Amino acid sequence: MTLFHPASRPARGAILLAAATLLLTAGCSGSDDDATKVSIFDLEVGDCVRAADEVSAEVETVERVGCETGHELELYSEVAFTTGTGEAGAFPGDAALVTFADGMCAEGFEDYVGVDYRDSALYFTYLLPSARGWDQGPDTSVLCFVTTTGEQLTASVRGTAT
């Protein structure tokens, strides 16, 4: 999987800066005993995770915590990228994946949080498959995460209409 990509809204520049700050300052939160390092392929919808301590080109593991523990991200959707035939096909390129993720993550946001993304105080970000991961398999899904502009979440956002 590649690095997290922030969602777009009219103030995209501010969101990009906030997301970069979130990733760079996440290491300041410390680590709790209930945190477990897991493969991104083992995450399930509803899992709460901490942002990475270090920003890297590819993310393979994340720190999963109970949602009542301070965290920056909550997985709310996993969407497989497929062609019109239902197959993943060849790597479609970063631009196609970003367009796909922007649409699918925005679409799934309301079902999980309970409010349209445009009316929410929350944001979304996502992990995209890398070309290497795509070719090696099984990395053809986009992972959509709810996030904030820097504050830690201390409960699940599922159904909160926040």
For each residue, the residues with C-beta under 8 A, 3 or more apart:
1: 40 58 59 60 127 128 129 130 133 139 143
2: 5 57 58 59 94 127 128 129 130
3: 55 56 57 58 59 127
4: 19 23 51 59 125 126 127 145
5: 2 98 101 125 126 127 128
6: 12 15 16 18 19 123 125
7: 15 102 105 106 117 123 124 125 126
8: 12 15 102
9: 12 15 118 123
10:
11: 14 15
12: 6 8 9 15 16
13: 16 17
14: 11 17 18 149
15: 6 7 8 9 11 12 18 19 123 149
16: 6 12 13 19 20
17: 13 14 20 21
18: 6 14 15 21 22 149 150
19: 4 6 15 16 22 23 123 125 147
20: 16 17 23 24 55
21: 17 18 24 25 150
22: 18 19 25 26 51 72 147 148 149 150
23: 4 19 20 26 51 52 55
24: 20 21 55
25: 21 22 28 150
26: 22 23 29 50 51 52 53 72
27: 53 54
28: 25
29: 26 50 70 152
30:
31: 35 63
32: 35 65 69 70
33:
34: 65 66 69
35: 31 32 50 63 64 65 69
36: 63 64 65
37: 61 62 63 64
38: 42 43 61 62 63 64
39: 42 43 60 61
40: 1 43 59 60 61 62 127 143
41: 138 139
42: 38 39
43: 38 39 40 47 49 62 64 75 78 143
44: 47 75
45: 75 76 77 78 112
46: 67 74 75 76 156 158
47: 43 44 64 74 75
48: 64 65 66 67 69 71 73 74 75 153 156
49: 43 62 63 64 65 71 72 73 74 75 145
50: 26 29 35 62 63 65 70 71 72 73
51: 4 22 23 26 72 73
52: 23 26 55 56 59 62
53: 26 27
54: 27
55: 3 20 23 24 52
56: 3 52 59
57: 2 3 130
58: 1 2 3 130 132 133
59: 1 2 3 4 40 52 56 62 127
60: 1 39 40
61: 37 38 39 40
62: 37 38 40 43 49 50 52 59 73
63: 31 35 36 37 38 49 50
64: 35 36 37 38 43 47 48 49
65: 32 34 35 36 48 49 50 69 70 71
66: 34 48 69
67: 46 48 71 74 153 155 156
68: 154 155
69: 32 34 35 48 65 66 154
70: 29 32 50 65 152 153 154
71: 48 49 50 65 67 74 152 153 154
72: 22 26 49 50 51 147 148 152 153
73: 48 49 50 51 62 125 145 146 147
74: 46 47 48 49 67 71 145 146 147 153 156 157 158
75: 43 44 45 46 47 48 49 78 143 144 145
76: 45 46 108 109 112 113 124 144 145 146 157 158
77: 45 104 105 108 109 112 143 144
78: 43 45 75 141 142 143 144
79: 100 101 104 105 108 141 142 144
80: 88 140 141
81: 88 92 97 100 129 140 141 142
82: 85 86 87 88 89 140
83: 86 87 88 89
84:
85: 82 89
86: 82 83
87: 82 83
88: 80 81 82 83 134 140
89: 82 83 85 92
90:
91: 129 131 134 135
92: 81 89 96 97 100
93: 96 97
94: 2 97 98 128
95: 98 99
96: 92 93 99 100
97: 81 92 93 94 100 101 128 129 142
98: 5 94 95 101 102 128
99: 95 96 102 103
100: 79 81 92 96 97 103 104 142
101: 5 79 97 98 104 105 126 128 142 144
102: 7 8 98 99 105 106
103: 99 100 106 107
104: 77 79 100 101 107 108 142 144
105: 7 77 79 101 102 108 109 124 126 142 144
106: 7 102 103 109 117 124
107: 103 104 110
108: 76 77 79 104 105 111 112 144
109: 76 77 105 106 112 113 116 117 120 124 144 146
110: 107 113 114 115 116 117
111: 108
112: 45 76 77 108 109 146 157 158 159
113: 76 109 110 117 120 122 146 157 158 159 160 161 162
114: 110 158 159 160 161 162
115: 110 119 120 161 162
116: 109 110 119 120
117: 7 106 109 110 113 120 124
118: 9
119: 115 116
120: 109 113 115 116 117 123 162
121: 148 162
122: 113 146 147 148 157 162
123: 6 7 9 15 19 120 146 147 148 149
124: 7 76 105 106 109 117 144 145 146 147
125: 4 5 6 7 19 73 144 145 147
126: 4 5 7 101 105 142 143 144 145
127: 1 2 3 4 5 40 59 142 143 145
128: 1 2 5 94 97 98 101 142
129: 1 2 81 91 97 133 134 139 140 141 142
130: 1 2 57 58 133 134 139
131: 91 134 135
132: 58 135 136
133: 1 58 129 130 136 137 139
134: 88 91 129 130 131 137 139 140
135: 91 131 132
136: 132 133 139
137: 133 134 140
138: 41
139: 1 41 129 130 133 134 136
140: 80 81 82 88 129 134 137
141: 78 79 80 81 129
142: 78 79 81 97 100 101 104 105 126 127 128 129
143: 1 40 43 75 77 78 126 127
144: 75 76 77 78 79 101 104 105 108 109 124 125 126
145: 4 49 73 74 75 76 124 125 126 127
146: 73 74 76 109 112 113 122 123 124 153 157
147: 19 22 72 73 74 122 123 124 125
148: 22 72 121 122 123 151 152 153
149: 14 15 18 22 123
150: 18 21 22 25
151: 148
152: 29 70 71 72 148
153: 48 67 70 71 72 74 146 148 156 157
154: 68 69 70 71
155: 67 68 160
156: 46 48 67 74 153 160
157: 74 76 112 113 122 146 153 160 162
158: 46 74 76 112 113 114
159: 112 113 114
160: 113 114 155 156 157
161: 113 114 115
162: 113 114 115 120 121 122 157
